[in-house]
Amino acid sequence: MLMKNKIDLIWVISLIVIGISTILLAGSNIVGLTLPDIAILMIGVLDIIALPVLIVATVKKLNINRIQR
């Protein structure tokens, strides 16, 4: 049960990071704000790190749910 909670927490955090970075980048483009290059780079790096974490956590969640059935 502890492992499931840990994976759920990692999954939620990575999903939130991806959501916030998407909102920041898309929102700045829609509003017309010009973000500094370093900000765009940092947001992109966070996004690139969060995507594989989300994928691994999702696969583990599916495996845990499949085993519990």
Summary of the structure (lengths in Angstrom):
residues: 69
radius of gyration: 15.5
end to end distance: 14.0
largest distance: 49.7
contacts: 162
relative contact order: 0.17
helix: 90%
strand: 0%
